[in-house]
Amino acid sequence: MRLILITLLSFYTFSAFGIPSAANKHKGFDPFFDFDADYALFTGRVTDRDRSSSILKISSENGNIKFFKVGDPVEFTIAKNSKQRACTGNIRDIEKGYVVIFVKNLGMCWDASGYLRRGSILKFRSPSLFKRVEDASLYRMGLLKRREDYYKQMNEINHFIWSYDQQKVLVASEFDRKILELQKKKQKSIDELLNKKKYNVHLQKELAYRLDILDKDLDFYRIEAVDEEDLWRRDHDLGKSVGRRPQKTKGL
């Protein structure tokens, strides 16, 4: 019980003071980054130098020297005499498996009259290299994320290309279905229009027939006008008493 309380107290203490946990400390770094390794240290061998030994070309099997940048400071000692005072210099050039360093005054840290043999093994220390490795690890994580995004896009593109024929058939089928529906609607509209025409033709005949009958009825039931002159002439011929002969009125 006491152990559990101590553990909980430690957890809340670290959280309260903002001390990062191991998981947070490693967050964002490349899995290849070893937090127990000191990337500031590496060894190298002198492969070439100028006459004054102020410019040294160093070969190293440490692949991380590629992260150096021109001007980065370095310290080094002779491997067989690491107790001597460390020499200081700056990176002048970087090649694959090599670095070229400039040493201002080799005599201040090397007691052999400034002479440094080719093939000498040197031990280097450079906090700048440690920082460069850290930055490279973080940058590589960004590259991994970018590659993951590219792979995701590539998978989507590959899926589209591989399924093109199938999608083509599906799209064609969908349009065929829509075309068939339109053809059905077209035929239905034409049929409805034809039925409407037949109905109107039948109605036209029926109306013509009824109009003909109506005209006959109108003619039959027309009231004829009375001709008064004809009546006067008939009465006159019969010897009936008639008045003056009526005059025909002119139509308006």
Buried (B, 14 or more C-beta within 10 A) or exposed (E): EEEEEEEEEEEEEEEEEEEEEEEEEEEEBBEEBEEEEEBBEBBBBBBEBEEEBBBBBBBBEBEBBBBBEEEBBBBBBBEEEEEEEBBBBBBBEBEEBBBBBBBEEBBEBBEEEBEBEEEBEBBBBBBBBBBBBBEBBEEBBEEEEEEEEEEEEEEEEEEEEEEEEEEEEEEEEEEEEEEEEEEEEEEEEEEEEEEEEEEEEEEEEEEEEEEEEEEEEEEEEEEEEEEEEEEBBEEEEEEEEBEEEBEEEEEE
